[in-house]
């Protein structure tokens, strides 16, 4: 059946029509809402078609890592709860959840989106720690792009909490200080099925992919991170094409997070 | 004690609601007798036929019935047959004898007939009181489904998708030029031109959503005529 279904989807792609009637390089409707979670310092909900995902940012004061004593910490965690898709299982994070967290983390870290040196309070002793949590409410394909977009929107929405006189954090009161953001990476995943390239896949298409490439792209069109998935190899020309598609699509998505 | 009906025909009731008092009425599917009253088992619409009170459920999982043609998915290959998912709480068994009339040697590779993940149109031959289900491939039109797409809807809306004497599904087939097979368990197989398949899926989802509304066939006809830009002849009457 898998091969029958793949043949069927390929026939449709040949005519330029996707499983849900879209064109090959069309995105579904994307919606970004910020300030979604009251308990977090920053949050956002991104809706892409039926996919809904929430990202929340929590800030704390922690000891820096020994190898970066003058830099703030960044942590990204993703949880794929069974509520969002019957195929997900509860328990420790699986391969998909770890990949989602790591790809989003890499995009933010390698683009130097956050000026981590500005998060240093006392070298080697106290730094701000930024923790991003990604939770899909409904997983209907393209979690990587949605998760990265939600994380970026949440980071942009983040404000520092107030400090008490003895230096502890009072989470109940918020300041107007924003996170020191310097880059805005947007991640776009391009899938290869047969000889065709598509973006914003549905779960049915994700199941049949030959290869996929996720690229994190900054506002000045620079690529700062990539992730390759799927079992088939990609040629250099193919990677060029896919990255080109990602750059075009990143421009479209960027308009949504102003 | 007098025999009194507590509800009207076609009324929507909730579980436990008293439908009738006295021994003059008979409980049928979806209802039960509690001493001298008849009560509803599920949420649904009441249908009174003479002295028999029946309940048509509005929601819930598919409940397998003997004779139903369903679209099942192969989930396991066993020593002498296949285990299939019926989209109900219980899986069914398709025995070798019911699958093919070929001679199959001992230890032969059964995936040449049906492999894991294949969808088949099959018929339920037996449901025991323990909900062990047998299915068969022997019967007109029963086969493996190749290509196309499978969509799922609430199994209780299936009668609306099929329509009176198949009028609704025939109309969709005419308008979209797709092959459509509707399983009683709410799985629907659509195979046709890519854009037409999308339209057929959209139409079926619309029927599922508006299943309870009046003049559904007319609305769907208008919807399809608008989308395809051609006149559609409907056989049978409109409801």
Interface residues (C-beta under 8 A of the other chain):
Chain A: X1 X2 X4 X5 X7 X8 X11 X12 X15 X17 X19 X20 X21 X204
Chain B: X115 X117 X118 X119 X146 X147 X148 X149 X191 X193 X194 X195 X197 X198 X199
